[in-house]
Amino acid sequence: NFNCYNNYRIGNLAPYYEPIIFAMKPYSKTLTDSILENNIGGFICNNDKIPSNIIECPINKKNKYHETEKPIKLIENLINIFSISNDNIILDFTMGSGSTGVACRNLNRKFIGIELDENYFNIAKDRIESII
């Protein structure tokens, strides 16, 4: 009998951090060769400082389109660190409401977004297309 669980809620706590995947083509010789040949695999330093692996960014709760939406400034920061060339294509295979697509449009980057939920796909499409 599971009636005792009718009002039970699993205690999902908000995480302090969220891992982000950085993926690239396999390199044929060395990582340096991949960076020189494909413009991918390194990261760009600001003022000769190596970026931290923890990036703090305020959350805008006012214009929130998705429950796990990431701040556009955070995504822009990551794109600027890891995307060496404007020719790089940024893939977001869990696009949600399209924050990565908005950041890519803001930074003049190519973007591929994948989203299963039709409602969120349409929100993302409208957000991305509204940027001139």
C-alpha positions in Angstrom: 0.0 0.0 0.0 1.5 3.3 -1.2 -1.2 5.6 0.2 1.3 7.0 2.8 3.2 8.6 -0.2 0.2 10.6 -1.5 1.6 13.9 -0.2 5.2 12.8 -0.2 7.6 14.9 -2.3 11.2 13.9 -3.1 13.6 16.5 -1.8 15.4 17.7 -4.9 17.6 20.5 -3.7 18.8 23.1 -6.1 22.5 22.4 -6.9 25.2 24.9 -6.2 26.7 24.1 -9.6 25.8 22.5 -12.9 28.4 20.6 -15.0 28.7 21.8 -18.6 30.1 19.5 -21.3 32.7 20.8 -23.7 33.2 18.4 -26.6 35.3 18.5 -29.7 36.3 16.4 -32.7 38.9 13.8 -31.9 42.3 15.0 -32.8 44.5 13.0 -35.2 48.0 13.9 -33.8 48.1 16.3 -30.8 45.7 18.7 -29.1 47.8 21.6 -30.4 47.4 20.3 -34.0 43.7 20.1 -33.5 43.6 23.7 -32.2 45.7 25.0 -35.2 43.8 22.9 -37.8 40.2 23.2 -36.5 40.2 26.3 -34.2 38.8 24.1 -31.4 40.2 22.5 -28.3 41.7 25.5 -26.5 40.3 28.4 -24.5 40.7 32.1 -24.7 42.1 33.9 -21.7 41.1 37.5 -20.8 44.0 39.7 -19.8 46.3 36.6 -19.8 44.4 35.1 -16.9 43.3 31.5 -17.1 39.5 31.4 -16.5 38.3 29.7 -13.3 36.4 26.4 -13.6 33.7 28.0 -11.5 31.7 30.8 -13.1 29.4 32.9 -11.0 26.5 34.6 -12.8 23.4 36.3 -11.4 20.1 34.7 -12.3 17.4 36.9 -13.9 14.1 35.6 -12.3 12.1 38.3 -14.0 12.1 37.0 -17.6 12.3 33.3 -17.0 11.1 31.0 -19.7 12.2 27.6 -18.4 12.6 26.1 -14.9 16.3 25.3 -15.5 17.1 28.3 -17.7 20.7 29.5 -17.7 21.6 33.2 -17.7 22.5 34.4 -21.2 25.5 36.2 -19.8 26.8 32.8 -18.5 26.4 31.2 -21.9 28.0 34.1 -23.6 31.0 33.9 -21.2 31.4 30.1 -22.0 31.1 30.7 -25.7 33.8 33.4 -25.5 36.1 31.2 -23.5 35.8 28.0 -25.7 34.8 29.2 -29.1 37.9 30.4 -30.9 36.3 31.3 -34.2 33.0 32.7 -35.3 32.9 29.7 -37.7 32.5 27.3 -34.7 29.1 25.7 -34.4 27.6 25.6 -31.0 25.3 22.6 -30.3 22.7 22.6 -27.5 21.1 19.2 -27.5 18.8 20.1 -24.6 17.8 23.5 -25.9 14.9 24.3 -23.5 13.8 27.9 -24.1 16.8 28.7 -26.2 19.2 30.7 -24.0 22.2 29.2 -25.8 20.7 30.2 -29.2 20.1 33.7 -27.9 23.8 33.9 -26.7 25.0 32.6 -30.1 23.0 35.2 -32.0 24.3 38.0 -29.7 27.9 36.8 -30.4 27.5 36.1 -34.1 28.0 32.3 -33.7 26.4 29.5 -35.6 24.0 27.4 -33.5 22.2 24.1 -33.6 19.5 23.5 -31.0 17.5 20.3 -30.3 14.4 20.2 -28.1 11.8 17.5 -27.7 9.1 19.6 -26.0 7.2 21.4 -28.7 6.2 24.2 -26.3 9.8 25.0 -25.3 10.9 24.6 -28.9 8.5 27.3 -30.0 9.5 29.6 -27.2 13.2 29.1 -28.2 12.4 29.7 -31.8 10.6 33.0 -31.0 13.4 34.2 -28.7 16.2 33.4 -31.1 14.4 34.8 -34.2 13.5 38.0 -32.3 17.2 39.0 -32.1 18.3 41.1 -35.1 
